[in-house]
Amino acid sequence: VSVGGSAGIQETMPSSGEVLLTDGQVLSGLIRAETVRLPEGATATVAEDLRIEASGELLIAGRLLLADRTAGAAQADAPDLRLWAGRRLTVSGEIV
């Protein structure tokens, strides 16, 4: 599993523990953990379709940026984003 930099997250993460998303991270695929957090002040980019599954808490306090996959085309085409939390889903940041 690759976590960080331009490689992004492209495979399933462990189903227990915490995944802390970081500033500048490029995301795609499936992220699965007990807790998933994007802290305030951090911006992560969703480059391809992404599903985040948290059995406990999913917190988006930073900025989750959905990349335009059709740069220069007449219409934008953002990746699919699916968020699921077993206990609590909080978005106090931005999803753009």
C-alpha positions in Angstrom: 0.0 0.0 0.0 1.4 3.4 -0.9 0.5 6.2 1.4 1.8 9.7 0.6 3.3 11.9 -2.0 2.2 11.7 -5.6 1.7 7.9 -5.4 -1.4 8.4 -3.3 -3.5 5.6 -1.8 -4.5 3.0 -4.3 -5.2 -0.1 -2.3 -7.3 -1.1 0.7 -5.9 0.1 4.0 -6.0 -2.1 7.2 -9.5 -2.2 8.7 -8.2 -1.3 12.2 -6.3 1.7 13.5 -6.2 5.3 12.2 -5.3 6.7 8.8 -4.2 10.3 8.9 -4.3 12.0 5.5 -1.6 14.6 5.0 -1.2 17.9 3.1 -0.4 17.4 -0.5 -1.4 13.7 -0.6 -3.0 12.4 -3.8 -5.8 9.9 -3.2 -7.6 7.2 -5.2 -9.0 3.7 -4.7 -10.2 2.5 -1.3 -9.2 3.7 2.2 -10.6 1.5 5.0 -9.8 2.0 8.7 -11.4 2.5 12.1 -10.7 6.2 12.0 -9.8 8.4 9.0 -8.9 12.1 9.5 -7.9 15.0 7.2 -6.7 17.6 9.6 -7.5 21.4 9.5 -5.0 23.2 7.2 -4.3 20.1 5.0 -5.4 19.7 1.4 -5.6 16.3 -0.2 -6.4 15.8 -3.9 -8.7 13.1 -5.1 -7.2 12.2 -8.5 -9.4 9.1 -9.4 -12.5 7.5 -7.9 -12.2 7.2 -4.1 -14.2 5.4 -1.4 -13.4 6.1 2.3 -14.8 3.7 4.8 -14.4 4.3 8.5 -15.9 1.8 11.0 -15.7 4.5 13.6 -15.1 8.2 12.8 -14.5 10.0 9.5 -13.4 13.6 9.9 -12.8 16.0 7.0 -11.5 19.2 8.7 -9.2 20.2 5.9 -9.8 20.6 2.2 -10.6 17.6 0.0 -10.1 18.7 -3.7 -11.7 16.6 -6.5 -9.4 17.0 -9.5 -10.9 17.8 -12.9 -10.1 14.8 -15.1 -10.9 16.7 -18.3 -8.7 19.8 -18.1 -9.4 22.0 -21.1 -12.7 20.3 -22.0 -16.1 22.2 -22.1 -17.4 20.2 -19.1 -15.6 19.2 -15.9 -15.5 15.6 -14.8 -14.6 15.1 -11.2 -13.9 11.6 -9.7 -16.6 9.8 -7.7 -16.3 10.3 -4.0 -18.0 8.0 -1.5 -17.8 8.5 2.2 -19.0 6.1 4.9 -18.7 6.1 8.6 -20.0 3.6 11.1 -20.3 6.0 14.0 -19.7 9.6 12.9 -19.1 11.5 9.7 -18.0 15.1 10.2 -17.2 17.6 7.5 -16.0 20.9 9.0 -13.6 21.6 6.1 -14.3 21.7 2.4 -15.0 19.2 -0.3 -14.5 21.0 -3.6 
